[in-house]
């Protein structure tokens, strides 16, 4: 919902996800990206090394090049090989180092608060209406009328408090039925991390968002 004054106060939407659904959706997205790039995702990784690989696609070595003026004959392929050998002798493979760093960054991004793991609009079950018309319209009109009487900011604050209370009660009720760690929170772009700290327990903050947990303990 918008914290800026507007013509109407919209109803909240419900989004649901699980770590299993997240993994399936990420795998499906990765497969679609490979198909879009024209890569055969069903081709074995070791296809190029197999005896039945297409021999016609093998690169032919470049013929020796003769310099007419100096009559110096050089093999371009061997020159490149020698340069590669010199680079290999310099020490650690730079590409391998960069790959490790990139993998670490991708792993951090995949778990961060601003990743698809915690962005409700990217979840498997997303944008679910809590009530259908005309009930949603009646609620929206009532809240908008209250904002016109009491002011936009006080009404929005009460709205936030109500949603946070719902998140708490939902988590507590569901946790009585299962031992699974259920995280329930209010999400919006204007007060993202602040709302998260209000909704989660200290243990959940320390487990899923250690940096935010440290901020809470500091205060």
Secondary structure in CASP SS format (residue, H / E / C, confidence):
PFRMAT SS
TARGET T0000
AUTHOR 0000-0000-0000
METHOD secondary structure of the structure
MODEL  1
X C 1.00
X C 1.00
X C 1.00
X C 1.00
X C 1.00
X C 1.00
X C 1.00
X C 1.00
X C 1.00
X C 1.00
X C 1.00
X C 1.00
X E 1.00
X E 1.00
X E 1.00
X E 1.00
X C 1.00
X C 1.00
X H 1.00
X H 1.00
X H 1.00
X H 1.00
X H 1.00
X H 1.00
X H 1.00
X H 1.00
X H 1.00
X H 1.00
X H 1.00
X H 1.00
X H 1.00
X H 1.00
X H 1.00
X H 1.00
X H 1.00
X H 1.00
X C 1.00
X C 1.00
X C 1.00
X C 1.00
X C 1.00
X C 1.00
X C 1.00
X C 1.00
X C 1.00
X C 1.00
X H 1.00
X H 1.00
X H 1.00
X C 1.00
X C 1.00
X C 1.00
X C 1.00
X C 1.00
X H 1.00
X H 1.00
X H 1.00
X C 1.00
X C 1.00
X C 1.00
X C 1.00
X C 1.00
X C 1.00
X C 1.00
X E 1.00
X E 1.00
X C 1.00
X C 1.00
X C 1.00
X C 1.00
X C 1.00
X C 1.00
X E 1.00
X E 1.00
X C 1.00
X H 1.00
X H 1.00
X H 1.00
X H 1.00
X H 1.00
X H 1.00
X H 1.00
X H 1.00
X H 1.00
X H 1.00
X H 1.00
X H 1.00
X H 1.00
X C 1.00
X C 1.00
X C 1.00
X C 1.00
X C 1.00
X H 1.00
X H 1.00
X H 1.00
X H 1.00
X H 1.00
X H 1.00
X H 1.00
X H 1.00
X H 1.00
X H 1.00
X H 1.00
X H 1.00
X H 1.00
X H 1.00
X H 1.00
X H 1.00
X H 1.00
X H 1.00
X C 1.00
X C 1.00
X C 1.00
X C 1.00
X C 1.00
X C 1.00
X C 1.00
X C 1.00
X H 1.00
X H 1.00
X H 1.00
X C 1.00
X C 1.00
X E 1.00
X E 1.00
X E 1.00
X E 1.00
X E 1.00
X C 1.00
X C 1.00
X C 1.00
X C 1.00
X C 1.00
X H 1.00
X H 1.00
X H 1.00
X H 1.00
X H 1.00
X H 1.00
X H 1.00
X H 1.00
X H 1.00
X H 1.00
X H 1.00
X H 1.00
X H 1.00
X H 1.00
X H 1.00
X H 1.00
X C 1.00
X H 1.00
X H 1.00
X H 1.00
X H 1.00
X H 1.00
X H 1.00
X H 1.00
X H 1.00
X H 1.00
X H 1.00
X H 1.00
X H 1.00
X H 1.00
X H 1.00
X H 1.00
X H 1.00
X H 1.00
X H 1.00
X H 1.00
X H 1.00
X H 1.00
X H 1.00
X H 1.00
X H 1.00
X C 1.00
X C 1.00
X C 1.00
X C 1.00
X C 1.00
X C 1.00
X C 1.00
X C 1.00
X C 1.00
X C 1.00
X C 1.00
X C 1.00
X C 1.00
X C 1.00
X C 1.00
X C 1.00
X H 1.00
X H 1.00
X H 1.00
X H 1.00
X H 1.00
X H 1.00
X H 1.00
X H 1.00
X C 1.00
X C 1.00
X H 1.00
X H 1.00
X H 1.00
X H 1.00
X H 1.00
X H 1.00
X H 1.00
X C 1.00
X H 1.00
X H 1.00
X H 1.00
X H 1.00
X H 1.00
X H 1.00
X H 1.00
X H 1.00
X H 1.00
X C 1.00
END
